[in-house]
Amino acid sequence: MFYFFNRGSDYVRCEIRPSMLTNGFYEIAITEPGGAERVE
């Protein structure tokens, strides 16, 4: 599932997805306007 948020004229994409490391858990991947991604 994707969510898009705007910060001024930039957009931040948030993706909630099943965890690739732990079965049965989820992770959130946040993609910043410059393309950098962090996963929590």
N, C-alpha and C positions, 0 to 999 in steps of 0.2 A: 504494500500500500504506500502510495506517495503523497506527501503533503508539500505544498510550496508556500513559502512566506516571503514577503518582500521587506527589504531593509533599505529604505530610501528608494533608489532606482534599481537596486540589485535584488536578486532572488536567491533564497536559500532553499535547497531541496532536502527533505527528510524522508527517509525510506525505512519502514518497519518491515523486517523480514525474519524468517526463521534463522536461528544462529547456525553458522557453518561449523562451529566448534563443539557446541553442546546440544544434543538432541532434546527437543521438547522446550527449548528456550527461544527467546526472540532477542534481536539486537536492533538498534537504531543507527542508521548511517546518515550522517549529516554532511552534505556537500556544500561548501562555501562558494561564493561567487567566482573566486579565482580557480576553482576546480579541486581544491584540497578537500579530502574526505577524511572524516574521523568516525570511528565506530565505538559505540558504548553499549 
